[in-house]
Amino acid sequence: MGKWKAPADLKYSKTDEWLRVEGDSGVIGVSDYAQDQLNDVVFLELPEVGAKFERDAVFGVVESVKAASDLHMPVAGTITEVNHSAEDDPETVNTDPYGVAWLVKVKLDNPPQVDDLMDVAAYEEYCEGR
Amino acid sequence: MSQATIYEISSAGRVGVRLPDVDVPEAPLPKDLLRDELDLPEVSELQVIRHFTTLSQKNYAIDTGFYPLGSCTMKYNPRLNEDVARLAGFAHLHPLTDEEGAQGALALMYQLQVWLAEISGFKKASLVPAAGAQGEFAGILMIRKYHEERGDTKRTKILVPNSAHGTNPATVTMAGYQAVELPSDDHGDVDLEALRAACDDTVAGMMITVPNTLGLFEGHILEVVQAVHDCGGLMYMDGANMNALMGIVKPGALGFDVMHYNLHKTFSTPHGGGGPGSGAVGVNEKLAPYLPGPIVEIVEEARGEDDAPLYGLRMPEKSIGQMKAFYGNFGMHNRAYAYIRIHGADGLKQVSHHAVLNANYIRAKLKDTYTIPYPRICGHEFVLEGHFEDVEGVHALDISKRLMDYNFHPPTNYFPLIVPEALLIEPTETEDKATLDEFIDAMKKIAQEAHDSPDLLKSAPHNLPVSRLDEVRAAKQLVLCCIPIPQWAEEAGD
């Protein structure tokens, strides 16, 4: 354990998505732990710009050689930008999950929900316990 | 040890077949239908025979070795089944033959319906569904129609445990319902509290596999059935694991309303590439009018002992419909009939006893070498974790690939999803102790290798015609073409 990374400036969900808050917007991706569990990612299905999701709603699918998994919204939000280059090169989720392989940008529809997410210490403890 | 493709042994101008001179007036194809870009191999008949015979000899099958693919019940297909299926009266029967001319086949189907219903304690069965997933679909459509006929339209959900086969939530969605996932408890059973919390008047029913996909018999199955029935829902049993239950437990007696059978698993008809499958469904009195049809009924009782009844194909009163052309996969019906007939009631019970004994034998022998996440007596299969705490980077997939070097088919990988690095092992009843011991030895050797020389696993297989395949490329480049790869395929793969 401990070979996966979790940057300190991000918030994490129990379903292993990360959120970077930028003002009243946020960037969402999947964690290094998640990509390690998934193994080689081969396909991403992401939503359209303008789509509105409640917290925990399924906003996309990530498919690896092992399994297909739903992507869940860490907080309620409206999609403002989709990372099409990650869709074109889904293997970047394995190589750079916190960088080039961000998935969507959202407008935060309910900013106080951010406080319900885990910080890095809580997330690391959560992953170690699994 | 690479194998030339049929294109690589091609040489220009070689022909395998000489066609006779045309003895009717020639009618040339329209020019716009003639294509000259098709690259067809030019080979002799003998080259074709050798090429494809060689390829077929590289197949791994239950006929050549142990095949412990969990949740798939890859059991031996007895040759007597094949003899029965090839009897001219069955094999050459035209599906449009009128009922009077097909009484033998109809009698066989009728008897099989009766036996399947009896084996699982149901009122009636239909043989129509083509395979397991269609059987599931039929079951949920029946549940749906049952609620609709009663004017109960507020039911929109079907409960599905998180250990379920992926086909279960897919079936639910196809049938227009919403799948609600239920967690499992620490023992691998459905979490009863979560189930009870989810039960209300919007629940149309529940789909559950018994034993579940962890190979465990749900400890509180009666409470599960009760909870769903109490809120007005119906119970669907996924019969994929029926091989553990024959002659021991009747799903109908547990309170299930409907189930599907996989004749290609439990009843030994060919499975996988050798199919097709057959996903017969059994139902209790409540759902009998909704069965997919046609089903075989006695339309005229026998007159005395020397007479036979007259059988006919009938649509059940409120049938959900036909679902499939003709009457299901008849070639599987006669094989399953033969299998049940050979074994009889005591024999089928023995089948399940041996299937369960074999699985528990392997589990007990491997429990000190591998992590067994649910250390309970199992049914006909069990799950272990294909990784080691003190070895980094060895995964279930690596163990499976290395098993192939020991000439075993790998178990099911990464399913059920709730076990990390799952390897789901189902030996079936037909293997003897010597084979099981060889498999156990191989699994122990591989565990030792994982510690001594992990790279041996990570780069396996080493003894097969091809080494480790590029699964990422296989999943991404969906165009399968021989050499030379045409330009359009190259572009599609980018």
Contacts between the chains, C-beta under 8 A, distances in Angstrom:
chain1	res1	chain2	res2	distance
A	3	B	392	7.5
A	37	B	420	7.8
A	39	B	395	7.6
A	39	B	397	8.0
A	40	B	471	6.7
A	40	B	472	4.5
A	42	B	472	5.7
A	42	B	475	4.0
A	42	B	476	5.3
A	43	B	475	7.2
A	43	B	476	7.7
A	63	B	475	7.8
A	65	B	471	4.4
A	65	B	472	6.3
A	65	B	475	5.9
A	66	B	413	7.9
A	66	B	414	4.8
A	67	B	414	6.2
A	67	B	417	6.2
A	91	B	472	6.8
